[in-house]
Amino acid sequence: ILAAVDTSGSVSKNELIEFFTEMYHIKKTGTDVTLVECDTAISYIGEFDPKKDIEIHGRGGTDFQPVIDYYNENLNKYSCLFYFTDGEAWTPKNARGNILWILSACSNLNNDLPGSVIKLDI
């Protein structure tokens, strides 16, 4: 799967911990997880390895479109996109494929996002 993490300034450190904890549990099932970090631009793409320290890139504004564009260009490489976010950005255009938006527990539900949307519960 492609797992995108919103690394914008509006996402708190606690939310980032929430997101990476969920990714850890996904990876534990044996699923290959490619991590992409994005604020207004993609700042990192690589295999998610829960044994390595995570360095957060970005911390600026928020734009979902760069990840959506990357996913659209690589639909044959990934079975789905999990996008971890606080949901605070404009709705992306031309989203295709299987997308699950995973909103942090303290975020407001954003039902304008294309695909399925869930909210984490602590």
C-alpha positions in Angstrom: 0.0 0.0 0.0 0.9 3.6 -0.3 0.7 5.3 3.1 0.7 9.1 2.9 1.3 11.2 6.1 0.2 14.8 6.2 3.3 16.5 7.7 1.9 20.0 7.6 2.2 22.4 10.5 -1.5 21.9 11.5 -0.7 18.2 12.4 0.5 17.9 16.0 3.2 15.6 17.2 0.6 13.6 19.0 -1.3 13.1 15.7 1.9 12.0 14.0 2.4 9.5 16.7 -1.2 8.2 16.1 -0.5 7.9 12.4 2.8 6.1 12.7 1.4 3.7 15.3 -1.4 2.7 12.9 1.2 2.2 10.1 3.3 0.1 12.5 0.2 -2.2 13.0 -0.4 -2.4 9.3 3.2 -3.3 8.6 3.0 -6.0 11.4 0.4 -7.8 9.3 3.1 -8.4 6.6 1.9 -5.7 4.3 4.4 -3.8 2.2 4.1 -0.2 3.1 5.6 2.7 1.1 5.6 5.9 3.1 5.1 9.2 1.4 5.4 12.5 3.5 3.7 15.6 2.2 2.8 19.1 3.3 2.4 21.3 0.2 4.9 19.1 -1.7 6.1 15.5 -1.4 9.2 15.6 0.7 9.9 11.9 1.1 9.0 8.5 -0.5 10.5 5.2 0.8 9.7 1.9 2.4 8.2 2.2 5.9 10.5 0.5 8.4 9.2 0.6 11.9 12.6 -0.4 13.3 14.2 2.9 12.0 13.8 6.3 13.6 11.4 8.4 11.6 12.5 11.8 10.4 9.5 14.1 9.7 9.9 16.3 6.6 7.8 19.4 5.8 5.8 21.1 8.5 4.5 23.9 6.1 1.0 24.3 4.6 -1.2 21.4 3.3 -2.0 20.3 -0.2 -3.3 16.8 -0.9 -2.9 17.0 -4.7 0.8 16.1 -4.9 0.1 12.7 -3.3 -3.0 12.1 -5.3 -1.1 12.9 -8.5 1.7 10.5 -7.5 -0.8 7.8 -6.7 -2.7 8.2 -10.0 0.6 7.9 -11.9 1.5 4.7 -10.0 -1.9 2.9 -9.7 -0.4 -0.3 -11.0 2.2 -0.3 -8.2 -0.1 0.0 -5.2 -3.4 -1.7 -4.2 -4.6 1.3 -2.3 -3.7 4.7 -0.7 -4.1 5.3 3.0 -3.9 9.0 3.6 -3.3 9.9 7.3 -4.3 13.5 7.9 -6.1 16.1 10.0 -8.3 16.7 6.9 -7.6 20.4 6.8 -7.0 21.2 3.1 -8.9 21.6 -0.1 -10.4 18.6 -1.7 -8.0 17.1 -4.3 -9.1 16.8 -8.0 -9.0 13.7 -10.2 -8.5 11.2 -7.4 -8.7 7.6 -8.7 -8.2 4.2 -7.3 -8.9 2.9 -3.8 -8.4 5.7 -1.2 -9.0 5.6 2.5 -8.6 8.9 4.4 -7.7 8.2 8.0 -8.3 11.3 10.1 -6.7 11.9 13.5 -8.9 11.4 16.6 -8.9 15.2 17.3 -9.8 16.2 13.7 -13.1 17.4 12.3 -14.7 14.9 9.9 -14.2 16.0 6.3 -16.8 14.2 4.1 -15.7 16.1 1.0 -12.7 13.9 0.5 -12.9 11.4 -2.4 -13.0 7.7 -1.4 -13.8 6.4 2.1 -13.2 8.4 5.3 -12.7 7.1 8.8 -11.7 8.9 12.0 -9.3 7.3 14.5 -10.6 6.8 18.0 -8.3 6.7 21.0 
